[in-house]
Amino acid sequence: MCKPIPRPAGKPLSRAGLALLLFALLAAGPVRAADVPPPPGIDAAAVTPKQADELQRASTLLDDALKRIERPDYLPADDAEPTDAEPRSVAQRAYARARHLLRDGQAREAIAHLEAALRFAPKSAPILRMLGRLYSQGGNRVKGAFYFQRAIESNPNDVPSLLGLGLYEFERRRFSNAVATLAFARGKAVAANDADTLLLIRHYMGLALAQLGYEAAAIDTLRDYLDSPAPVGQPRSMRALFIQRGRRTTWQSIGDAYCRLDRFEDAIDAYRKVEAVNADAARDLAARMVYCQLRQQRPEAARGVLLDLLGNHAINEAALKLVSYATTNGVSAKAVASELRKRYKGNNKSPQLALAVAQLLPPTEAIAVLRDHVVANPTDRDVLRRMLDLAAEDGSAKALGAAVATVGDVIDAMPAVAERYSALLIERASPLDRLLNAIDALPAATKAKPAVRYLNGTVLQGVGRHPEAVEAYTQALKDRNDLIAARASLVRLLVVLDRFDEAQKALEPLKDRNEPSIIALRVRVLAASNREAEALRLLETAIAKQPTNIDLIFQRADLQVRLKDGHAAEQTLLEALDAQPREERLYERLLTLYDLRVVPNSQALQQRLRLRLVRELPNSRLARRERAKALFDAGQFAGAVTAFNALIDEDPRDYEALRYLAYSHYQLGQPQRALRVVNQQVRDHGDDDNLLLVADGIRLAFAQAFMARGEARQAFEMLSAALEGPSAVPDQLMQALGEAMIDLGIENEIDNTARKAIAKHPKHEADILFRWAMLYDRQHERDRAERILLGLLEKHPKHAAANNSLGYTWADAGRNLERAEEMIKVAVAAEPEAAAYTDSLGWVQYKLGKFDDATRNLTKATNLPGGDHPVIVDHLGDALYRTGRKDEALQQWREAATALAELRRRDRQDVENDPELAGLDGRLRAKIQAVDQGQPAPVAASKTDANPKPE
């Protein structure tokens, strides 16, 4: 099938290029203060000094700023007097009843009583104010503001109503109205000695002034807020309590405002106040402090801040980026490196300091430092990852060979990490052809080491050279029979090659091992050779010996799902949960099972399980996440936003919560707010591939929604911006952008967009080229699509999706069949679990007249995830028919017709837009009817037919 398959996430940015750039910049001479840019991860607009007219506005003092801001019509005159009178007794009783209901949490009933009271006292400020507050808290801010306005018409001294109106204007981003209203409220609050409300007024008024560009006025107002005496006892409102505790963020806002005023010394003082309030904030403020010192041409002071950060806090990606930033903008790299080397040697050779030292060295020296560290500390995976990145950036056989030898040494010392570290090597040090050449260039003694033979096998398997990979694994096991990773890799590869007897034999030495991973391997061999019953018995025996082993239980449930017995899988998990009712992972797996909808009434069962989870583990993170999901499912999106925000505040890398948060904002009609949240996460944690995958998934989902609503321009702008930053799947972003451009009628710009995407994301060149070709395929420009694919395969001959797409296209058209078969075999070797690729292989074999081979591979495809697609099932029906198995063929065609009807029911437009599904229902009816009537079925033509016809 010609189906795009998502590609794996790319590697994080290497440091080698940055290091080389660093030395070039240092050689160019000192950096001018005005040329120092803001640090990475900080919004440039937040700390860049204003210029010309903007600076003049920013310097305006508070009184002058207030004179410039227009007063909204709803504000009364300064000397206006109250006009409300004492309400009638009936209104007073209704008001008292409303307050009582409100204390009991019955807001709707309270509103009803208040509106009844209002009929008898239409100018009662307390009644109007309470109505404004209740409507605002209930989400109807417009109606809440209406009642606040009526309250201050009746009583211009009603400070709470003025505050409510000011906050409404602030939230609607009408900052001029917010400032004017809050300034009016401030005078009334001072007169009333209302410290609680005054706290809120000063805080939000300062923030609104900053939004208007009145930086000096904002600073004065925020300082008044910080200098305000704390209210006696606890503040009366939760919002006031929150603001009172937010002194850290306020001092940071003041520091940023001083930066915008080009007053960096004052900014430093403000940031130091943050540290005084919260010592843990020093790490987060280091970038701002370094920036301020560099803007004042004090590189030594900036170096001191940097060294304090590196010496006193864990070194993460953000800290390493700050090292590059500082040394690029005037801080001596040599001095920092020298100091860090001393600390590294005297600090038990911490991995964080090793990373920081390597950051400042040329690539060759950095690789040596990191290699020495890894050999001495084989568990420091982050250091190994950085070393592999640098080796890949270097690209030489020497650097890559050293990387392979180092990983081999680590595996020799710790065989348990073999699979994890070999995967890391392939992930970080690709392309594989270059890595293979580096292994070939290693000294014979190094190549002969069992661990290196094993690594060689993994690389050979990755490039599709399976017989050589089998030999490499076998040789590794001859020299070191206990290298379990090599045996496991050999067995898995033999299964892919359908050599089940050999796989079983290779597993023989492990038959008495009870580790779940070994049992899983034995189960896989049995299941792949259609011995599912034996596989289940094996798991049942293992579980009887280890009844609380969650991994074994999960394997049994997964096998039952594969056998399309969702009910049995559910029972397996429920029985385990009854025995271990507080095992969080069992709840999570059951919830996932219900998400798959393989069990009848899954939604109701999921709700029941959520209640059980909340009862058994009420404070667990999973329970809180499920409560948040329940709010989302119930359409309570505002509550879901609050709940998911709390989860993300607790763990910024809870990406499932981030996904739901974004979709909740979208449902509230706030897509741009959702995208701001996602973009901020990417700015803060852009080194995390998992985050980038989630962020790209959200962007792609939003783009699809925008396009469905006819908002192609919005999709275009969002995707264009996303492609400018870090991305895990820029190829998919580029394809979605191209589809938006087609809808906008600017498809002539697609070529230029694709070239820019390749230039921005060169490591994803092959995938971007593939998506480029698919855009032409969508426009039925098949010749141009084919030319791009052929060019792609010249540079990247092992690209799975391109080999599959072009091979399948040729197979379906009956062209270049022998070459198409070889190409598709490359795709299957790279991704043997991809149903679409295995289907393509079976289909080209069908076209070649190899019906037995076609039947075997198409049967395999239908058993893989996604193999129930009607096109795949239809292909299997044709192959079975050709081998004389007419009854089985008829069954497959009927299943294909049922699957197609279900697809059409779920998304008719998607079916109608899929060229592979066009006319399929008619072809299926014709074949079914022919067999039922004893007539030859009109199956697809093949090369061996007497008069083959093109499809």
NUPARO-196568 format. One record per residue (C-alpha): residue in one letter; x, y, z. Coordinates in steps of 0.02 Angstrom, whole numbers, padded with zeros to 5 digits, always signed. Each point is the difference from the previous one (the first is absolute). Layout:
NUPARO-196568
AXYZ...
This chain:
NUPARO-196568
M+00000+00000+00000C+00058+00176-00036K-00026+00063+00177P+00118+00128+00081I+00076-00072+00158P+00051+00123+00138R+00189+00008+00015P+00096-00010+00163A+00045+00159+00091G+00162+00085-00050K+00153+00022+00109P+00022+00154+00110L+00114+00137-00062S+00184-00049+00004R+00124+00107+00093A+00146-00020-00122G-00058+00133-00121L-00036+00119+00143A+00174-00027+00070L+00082+00039-00167L-00106+00156-00017L+00051+00051+00175F+00186+00000-00040A-00028+00094-00162L-00097+00136+00091L+00129+00014+00138A+00134+00027-00130A-00099+00142-00075G+00023+00114+00151P-00105+00068+00144V-00189+00009-00008R-00081+00172+00011A-00127+00014+00143A-00138+00060-00116D+00027-00153-00110V-00027-00125+00141P-00164-00092-00037P-00115-00070+00134P+00044-00176+00059P-00081-00156-00075G-00167-00045+00077I-00044+00180+00047D-00125+00100-00100A+00104+00136-00083A-00138+00129+00018A+00000-00025+00189V+00179+00063+00029T+00055+00098-00154P+00015+00189+00031K-00130+00109-00085Q+00055+00126-00130A-00050+00178-00051D-00186+00037+00026E-00029-00165+00088L+00135+00041+00127Q-00074+00172+00030R-00171-00079+00035A+00082-00133+00110S+00084+00135+00106T-00164+00092+00036L-00037+00014+00186L-00162-00064+00074D-00095+00164+00018D+00041+00052-00177A-00045-00173-00066L-00170+00007+00084K-00034+00170-00079R+00033-00074-00173I-00119-00147+00024E-00178+00035-00054R-00132-00026+00133P-00139-00125-00049D-00179+00064-00007Y-00064-00117+00135L+00107+00080+00138P-00093+00130+00105A+00068+00171+00037D+00129+00012+00140D-00123+00093+00111A-00154-00106-00041E-00106-00047+00150P-00089-00166+00034T-00182-00010-00056D-00047-00170+00068A-00120-00005+00146E-00034-00126+00138P-00089-00146-00088R-00175-00052+00050S-00014-00141+00126V-00055-00126-00132A+00159+00037-00098Q+00104-00014+00158R-00074-00171+00037A+00034-00060-00177Y+00177+00066+00011A+00029-00088+00167R-00071-00162-00071A+00118+00016-00150R+00151+00018+00115H-00054-00154+00095L-00019-00101-00161L+00168+00060-00060R+00084-00063+00160D-00076-00171-00040G+00072+00005-00176Q-00168+00026-00088A+00051+00140-00117R-00145-00021-00124E-00130+00012+00137A+00090+00150+00075I-00007+00091-00168A-00186-00034-00012H-00031+00077+00172L+00112+00150-00038E-00090+00037-00163A-00165-00012+00094A+00068+00122+00130L+00054+00117-00139R-00179+00025-00056F-00036+00081+00169A+00166+00092+00016P+00067+00034-00178K+00137+00118+00062S+00067-00103+00145A+00188-00004-00023P+00028-00155+00111I-00128-00101-00101L+00070+00060-00166R+00179-00032+00058M-00040-00178+00055L-00086-00036-00165G+00153+00066-00092R+00115-00110+00103L-00106-00157-00023Y-00019+00021-00187S+00186+00035-00019Q+00048-00153+00103G-00121-00105-00103G+00087+00049-00162N-00124+00131-00063R+00121+00145+00014V-00101+00116-00112K-00154-00012+00109G+00108+00014+00154A+00075+00164-00066F-00176+00064-00038Y-00051-00020+00182F+00164+00076+00063Q-00035+00155-00108R-00176+00014+00073A+00072-00018+00175I+00121+00147-00020E-00138+00104-00082S-00094-00020+00164N+00154+00017+00112P+00160+00073-00076N+00090-00049+00161D-00034-00187-00025V+00182-00055-00006P-00031-00188-00028S-00109+00038-00153L+00132+00119-00069L+00131-00136+00025G-00112-00129-00086L-00024+00117-00148G+00186+00037-00009L+00044-00184+00000Y-00129-00031-00137E+00083+00132-00109F+00173-00073+00040E-00054-00176-00049R-00075+00068-00162R+00171+00082-00032R-00079+00173-00004F+00144+00065+00102S-00039+00188-00013N-00173-00028+00074A+00075-00117+00131V+00128+00131+00056A-00129+00140+00007T-00125-00106+00098L+00129-00068+00121A+00074+00174+00028F-00174+00063+00044A-00024-00151+00115R+00169+00031+00081G-00052+00172+00063K-00162-00071+00072A+00091-00148+00081V+00127+00117+00083A-00143+00104+00069A-00087-00157+00064N+00162-00071+00072D-00035-00162-00095A+00173-00080+00002D-00055-00167-00076T-00079+00080-00154L+00140+00128-00015L+00124-00143-00014L-00092-00069-00152I-00026+00171-00079R+00184+00047+00005H+00055-00169-00066Y-00115-00004-00152M+00018+00186-00034G+00189-00020-00009L-00015-00148-00119A-00121+00097-00111L+00115+00151-00006A+00143-00113-00056Q-00111-00069-00138L-00030+00178-00060G+00187+00034-00005Y+00005+00116+00152E+00146-00089+00081A+00049+00132+00129A-00181+00021+00054A-00019-00190+00012I+00156-00012+00108D-00063+00135+00120T-00170-00086+00015L+00072-00174+00025R+00122+00066+00130D-00148+00078+00091Y-00080-00173-00003L+00158-00082+00069D+00019+00135+00133S-00182-00014+00055P-00018-00065+00178A-00073-00174+00005P-00183+00000+00051V-00035-00040+00181G-00037-00187+00009Q-00030-00096-00161P-00056+00095-00156R-00186-00014-00029S+00014-00068-00177M+00097-00147-00071R+00056+00113-00143A+00076+00121+00125L+00087-00143+00088F+00071-00060-00165I+00060+00175-00046Q+00076+00025+00172R+00103-00158-00027G+00052+00050-00176R+00139+00120+00052R+00131-00100-00096T-00086+00021-00168T-00036+00183+00037W+00183+00040+00036Q+00045-00090-00161S-00128+00105-00095I+00078+00157+00075G+00174-00060-00050D-00060-00030-00178A-00078+00173-00005Y+00166+00077+00054C+00083-00094-00144R-00123+00075-00122L+00046+00171+00073D+00185-00038-00030R+00031+00007+00188F+00092-00164+00022E+00075+00038+00170D-00174+00028+00071A-00055-00160-00087I+00137-00098+00089D-00057+00071+00167A-00178-00056-00037Y+00056-00175-00050R+00100-00012+00161K-00160+00040+00095V-00073-00154-00083E+00142-00105+00068A-00030+00074+00172V-00183-00054-00009N+00038-00172-00074A+00177-00071-00001D-00049-00135-00127A-00037+00137-00126A+00186+00035-00026R+00012-00137-00131D-00146+00071-00100L+00065+00178+00012A+00180-00040-00048A-00031+00033-00185R-00073+00172+00038M+00143+00043+00118V+00131-00053-00128Y-00088+00105-00132C-00006+00155+00111Q+00185-00014+00043L+00047-00020-00184R-00107+00151-00048Q+00105+00099+00123Q+00162-00070-00075R+00043-00097+00158P+00048-00172-00068E+00092-00048+00161A-00158+00029+00101A-00100-00100-00129R+00128-00141+00016G-00024+00001+00189V-00188-00021-00020L+00028-00140-00125L+00123-00094+00110D-00116+00016+00151L-00138-00077-00104L+00108-00143-00062G+00073-00034+00171N-00157+00009+00106H-00137-00073-00110A-00029-00151-00111I+00060+00034-00176N-00136-00024-00130E-00022+00046-00183A-00048+00179+00046A+00160+00021+00102L+00106-00064-00145K-00085+00120-00119L+00037+00141+00122V+00185-00049-00003S+00001+00016-00190Y-00092+00165+00010A+00117+00076+00130T+00161-00054-00084T-00064+00057-00170N-00037+00173+00071G+00160+00045+00089V+00029-00121+00145S+00168-00086-00014A-00028-00181-00054K+00177-00044+00052A-00025+00069+00176V-00167-00088+00021A+00071-00164-00065S+00150+00011+00116E-00108+00032+00152L-00120-00139-00045R+00141-00125-00025K+00058+00036+00177R-00174-00024+00068Y-00022-00159-00103K+00155-00080+00073G-00045+00053+00177N-00184-00043-00010N+00006-00189-00025K+00001+00031-00187S-00184+00043-00008P-00083-00032-00169Q-00074+00175-00002L+00172+00079+00011A+00067-00119-00133L-00137+00062-00116A+00038+00181+00042V+00187-00022-00031A-00032-00086-00167Q-00113+00144-00049L+00151+00116-00002L+00123-00111-00093P+00028-00032-00184P-00095-00158-00056T+00151-00118-00002E+00052+00047+00178A-00180-00002+00059I-00026-00177-00066A+00157-00058+00091V-00057+00078+00165L-00172-00078-00012R+00067-00168-00056D+00117-00009+00150H-00144+00044+00115V-00117-00133-00073V+00131-00138+00011A+00024+00042+00184N-00187+00028+00031P-00097-00113-00119T-00170+00043+00074D+00012+00185-00046R-00113-00011-00152D-00015+00189-00026V+00188+00013-00020L+00001-00144-00123R-00141+00081-00097R+00099+00162-00016M+00156-00093-00054L-00099-00090-00136D-00075+00165-00059L+00173+00076-00017A+00064-00154-00091A-00145+00008-00121E+00031+00185-00028D+00183-00034-00034G-00050-00139-00119S+00175-00070-00023A+00033-00187+00006K+00120+00032+00144A-00128+00092+00107L-00141-00123-00037G+00115-00149+00025A+00051+00069+00170A-00185+00015+00042V-00033-00181-00047A+00153-00060+00098T-00056+00100+00153V-00176-00071-00005G+00078-00173-00020D+00108+00027+00154V-00152+00053+00101I-00097-00154-00056D+00147-00111+00047A-00003+00075+00173M-00190+00001+00017P-00085-00125-00119A-00170+00048+00071V+00008+00169-00089A+00040-00076-00171E-00170+00023-00082R-00026+00173+00072Y+00172+00063-00050S+00000-00079-00173A-00165+00087-00035L+00079+00162+00061L+00147-00025-00118I-00111-00026-00151E-00114+00145+00049R+00137+00128+00028A+00140-00052-00118S-00098-00029-00161P+00000-00006-00151L+00028-00186+00012D+00101-00017-00160R+00131+00117+00071L-00002-00091+00166L+00025-00166-00089N+00151+00068-00092A+00073+00058+00166I-00020-00175+00073D+00085-00075-00153A+00147+00118+00029L+00026-00055+00181P+00155-00104+00043A-00030-00187-00019A+00020-00032+00186T-00135+00129+00041K-00119-00067-00132A+00020-00176+00070K-00064+00048+00173P-00171-00080+00031A-00080+00166+00048V+00062+00083-00159R-00058-00149-00104Y-00171+00022+00080L+00000+00187-00040N+00052-00040-00178G-00147-00118-00012T-00123+00134+00055V+00068+00121-00131L-00003-00133-00137Q-00178-00041+00045G-00044+00185-00006V+00061+00016-00180G-00091-00158-00053R+00151-00116-00016H-00086-00138+00096P+00107-00153-00041E+00157+00094+00056A-00090+00060+00157V-00047-00181+00042E+00183-00049-00021A+00060+00144+00109Y-00119-00045+00142T+00048-00184-00015Q+00186+00039+00008A-00027+00112+00152L-00089-00144+00089K+00137-00124-00043D+00126+00107+00093R-00117+00054+00140N-00150-00114+00025D-00068+00107+00143L-00026+00156-00107I-00189-00007+00014A-00027+00155-00108A+00086-00083-00149R-00107-00157+00022A-00160+00102+00014S+00044+00101-00155L+00040-00160-00096V-00166-00079+00049R-00101+00155-00048L+00087+00010-00168L-00031-00183-00036V-00184+00027+00037V-00005+00145-00123L+00080-00115-00130D-00133-00135+00037R+00137-00120+00057F-00098-00058+00151D+00088-00166+00028E+00169+00087+00006A-00072+00131+00119Q-00064-00138+00113K+00171-00083-00003A+00090+00162+00039L-00113+00020+00152E+00037-00173+00066P+00142+00054+00118L-00123+00118+00085K-00144-00123+00023D+00023-00009+00189R+00014+00190+00023N-00150+00080+00083E+00035+00184-00034P-00153+00084-00077S+00104+00062-00147I+00054-00178-00044I-00177-00067+00019A-00061+00142-00111L+00126-00054-00132R-00059-00180+00008V-00181+00058-00011R+00041+00104-00153V+00078-00148-00090L-00149-00111+00038A-00127+00133-00049A+00092+00042-00162S-00002-00184-00049N-00189-00008+00030R+00019-00095+00164E-00099+00124+00103A-00074-00134+00113E+00175-00056+00051A+00048+00181+00029L-00148+00024+00116R+00039-00160+00095L+00180+00058+00022L-00060+00165+00071E-00126-00084+00114T+00136-00114+00070A+00116+00148+00027I-00138+00102+00084A-00043-00146+00114K+00180+00006+00063Q+00006+00191+00008P-00182+00054+00026T+00044+00181+00040N+00117+00025-00148I-00081+00144-00092D+00106-00020-00157L-00058-00180-00025I-00181+00052+00029F+00017+00137-00130Q+00074-00122-00126R-00147-00118+00023A-00125+00142-00023D+00092+00063-00154L-00003-00174-00078Q-00186-00014+00034V-00029+00168-00085R+00101-00063-00149L-00114-00152-00005K-00146+00123-00006D-00064-00057+00169G-00019+00166+00087H-00113-00074+00134A+00135-00126+00051A+00130+00139+00007E-00116+00101+00110Q-00026-00149+00117T+00188-00029+00012L+00028+00179+00055L-00152+00006+00116E+00052-00159+00090A+00172+00073+00027L-00078+00161+00061D-00109-00094+00125A+00160-00078+00069Q+00096+00165-00002P-00132+00138+00016R+00130+00135+00031E+00111-00038-00151E-00012+00159-00103R+00071-00079-00159L-00146-00123-00010Y-00126+00143+00002E+00099+00087-00136R+00007-00154-00113L-00187-00034+00024L-00043+00180-00043T+00106-00017-00158L-00090-00163-00043Y-00168+00088+00014D+00067+00141-00110L+00030-00131-00136R-00187-00042+00003V+00034-00187-00014V-00123-00036+00141P-00189+00030-00012N-00061+00151+00100S+00179+00061+00018Q-00051+00177+00043A-00112-00053+00145L+00132-00122+00063Q+00130+00137-00009Q-00107+00115+00107R-00025-00140+00127L+00187-00032+00007R+00034+00185+00026L-00115-00002+00152R+00093-00150+00069L+00166+00085-00029V-00057+00157+00090R-00063-00107+00145E+00158-00105+00016L+00134+00128-00044P-00085+00170+00018N+00159+00102+00010S+00100-00092-00133R+00054+00095-00152L-00096-00121-00112A-00160+00030+00098R+00018+00188-00015R+00037-00016-00185E-00153-00110-00025R-00109+00124+00095A+00063+00134-00117K-00038-00110-00150A-00174-00031+00067L-00028+00188+00004F+00059+00008-00180D-00113-00144-00053A-00148+00084+00086G+00031+00161-00096Q+00053+00096+00155F+00149+00074-00089A+00032+00147+00117G+00016-00120+00147A+00109-00115-00106V+00118+00146-00038T+00021+00033+00186A+00029-00184+00040F+00125-00031-00140N+00092+00161+00039A+00025-00063+00178L+00071-00165-00065I+00121+00091-00115D+00054+00120+00137E+00043-00153+00104D+00088-00090-00144P+00037+00107-00154R+00038-00159-00099D-00171-00077+00021Y-00033+00006-00186E-00167-00089+00007A-00061+00140+00113L+00074+00127-00122R-00095-00081-00144Y-00165+00005+00093L+00033+00178+00059A+00024+00056-00179Y-00158-00086-00059S-00098+00073+00147H+00054+00175-00050Y-00051-00041-00179Q-00173-00055+00056L-00017+00165+00095G+00033+00093-00162Q+00177+00046+00054P+00115-00085-00128Q+00129+00139+00008R+00012-00015+00189A+00025-00188-00021L+00139+00030-00126R+00083+00127+00115V+00005-00133+00137V+00074-00128-00119N+00128+00122-00070Q+00055+00050+00174Q+00027-00182+00045V+00105-00022-00157R+00103+00153+00045D+00028-00067+00176H+00030-00184-00043G+00044-00001-00185D+00134-00131+00029D-00130-00132+00042D-00048-00104-00153N-00158-00063+00086L-00059+00178+00028L+00035+00045-00181L-00102-00150-00058V-00147+00053+00109A+00015+00183-00052D+00005-00047-00184G-00149-00116+00025I-00101+00143+00076R+00048+00117-00141L-00048-00129-00132A-00167-00032+00086F-00035+00186+00008A+00048+00020-00182Q-00121-00137-00049A-00138+00083+00103F+00036+00171-00076M-00005-00074-00175A-00165-00089+00035R-00073+00168+00057G+00061+00086-00158E+00135+00095+00094A+00146-00049-00110R+00084+00169+00030Q+00007-00033+00188A+00074-00173-00031F+00126+00076-00120E+00061+00130+00125M+00012-00124+00144L+00095-00131-00099S+00117+00128-00079A+00050+00060+00173A+00018-00178+00065L+00119-00048-00141E+00115+00142+00051G+00033-00080+00170P+00051-00172+00065S-00108-00144-00059A-00002-00189+00015V-00093-00026-00163P+00030+00153-00110D-00044-00106-00151Q-00178-00021+00063L-00013+00185+00040M+00061+00039-00175Q-00128-00115-00081A-00142+00077+00103L+00064+00173-00047G+00000-00052-00182E-00181-00057+00013A-00047+00169+00074M+00091+00086-00144I-00097-00104-00126D-00163+00055+00082L+00058+00181-00004G+00045-00013-00184I+00185+00033+00026E+00061-00175-00042N+00134+00076-00112E+00092+00044+00162I+00010-00182+00059D+00169-00032-00081N+00077+00151+00085T-00078-00049+00167A+00069-00177-00013R+00176+00064-00039K-00007+00118+00150A-00058-00143+00112I+00147-00106-00057A+00121+00143+00032K-00073+00025+00176H-00010-00186+00041P+00138-00083-00103K-00002-00161+00101H-00179-00027-00059E+00040+00029-00183A-00057-00172-00059D-00166+00007+00092I-00035+00177-00062L+00036-00054-00178F-00121-00143+00022R-00139+00115+00062W+00038+00119-00143A-00030-00142-00122M-00163-00046+00089L-00063+00178-00023Y+00022-00018-00188D-00083-00171+00009R-00149+00081+00084Q-00014+00122-00145H+00008-00148-00122E+00168+00059-00068R+00067-00177+00008D+00147+00030-00117R+00070+00140+00111A-00029-00105+00156E+00093-00145-00079R+00147+00111-00049I+00017+00063+00179L-00008-00177+00069L+00132-00062-00123G+00114+00145+00049L-00031-00037+00184L+00048-00183-00022E+00160+00046-00090K+00058+00092+00157H-00088-00110+00129P-00021-00174-00077K-00061-00079+00162H-00141+00124+00034A-00145-00115+00046A-00150+00110-00042A+00071+00053-00169N+00042-00179-00049N-00174-00056+00052S-00093+00144-00084L+00086-00011-00168G+00005-00190+00003Y-00186-00011+00039T-00042+00128-00134W+00095-00101-00129A-00077-00163+00061D-00177+00067-00009A+00033+00060-00177G+00087-00162-00051R+00165+00089-00038N+00180-00040+00048L-00063-00145+00106E+00167-00084+00037R+00079+00163+00054A-00156+00046+00098E+00012-00164+00097E+00181+00034+00050M-00043+00177+00054I-00146-00055+00107K+00109-00134+00081V+00113+00142+00058A-00150+00085+00081V-00058-00161+00085A+00175-00036+00065A+00007+00173+00078E-00174-00008+00078P-00060-00181+00005E-00148+00044+00113A-00073+00125-00126A-00157-00082-00071A+00000+00117-00150Y+00176-00053-00052T-00033-00186+00019D-00160+00024-00101S+00100+00085-00137L+00119-00148-00006G-00143-00124-00014W-00083+00106-00134V+00154+00014-00112Q+00025-00188+00018Y-00181-00023-00053K+00032+00108-00152L+00152-00107-00041G-00107-00157+00010K+00084-00062+00161F-00168-00039+00078D+00061-00112+00141D+00128+00130+00056A-00133+00135-00018T-00124-00098+00107R+00129-00027+00137N+00050+00184+00010L-00176+00067-00017T-00058-00116+00140K+00144+00067+00105A-00050+00179-00041T-00179-00027+00060N+00067-00060+00168L+00105+00155+00028P-00067+00160+00083G-00105+00091-00130G-00013-00156-00107D-00190+00002+00002H-00002+00141-00129P-00124-00049-00138V+00130+00016-00139I+00117-00123+00087V-00141-00123+00034D-00059+00015-00182H+00177-00037-00061L+00005-00157+00108G-00167-00055-00072D+00068+00014-00178A+00158-00097+00045L-00100-00140+00085Y-00113-00011-00152R+00151-00021-00114T+00062-00146+00106G-00169-00087-00015R-00061+00039+00176K-00164+00078-00059D-00099-00017+00162E+00138+00087+00099A+00011+00134-00135L-00187+00030+00012Q+00015+00020+00189Q+00139+00130-00020W-00099+00101-00128R-00150+00002+00116E+00110+00059+00144A+00073+00134-00114A-00176+00059-00045T-00047+00009+00185A+00161+00096+00042L-00032+00121-00143A-00179+00031+00058E+00064+00036+00176L+00131+00121-00068R-00134+00089-00101R-00112+00010+00153R+00138+00081+00104D+00063+00121-00132R-00085+00000-00169Q+00104+00145-00066D+00164-00087+00043V-00057-00155-00096E-00055+00103-00151N+00167+00094-00004D+00106-00159+00007P+00043-00056-00178E+00038-00176+00061L-00179-00020+00061A-00079+00074-00156G-00113-00132-00078L+00053-00134+00125D-00177-00035+00059G-00056-00033-00179R+00147-00117-00033L-00034-00095+00160R-00184-00023-00043A+00046-00064-00173K+00121-00129+00070I-00118-00059+00136Q-00144-00014-00123A+00106-00096-00126V+00053-00131+00128D-00177-00017+00066Q-00061-00034-00179G+00142-00120-00041Q+00078+00122-00124P+00184+00050-00016A+00035+00144+00118P+00069+00161-00079V+00160+00003+00104A+00149+00113-00036A+00110-00043-00149S+00177-00068+00016K+00153-00016-00111T-00035-00184-00031D-00174+00026-00071A-00024-00038-00185N-00059+00178-00037P+00043+00105+00152K-00090+00165+00013P+00066+00150+00095E-00092+00039+00162
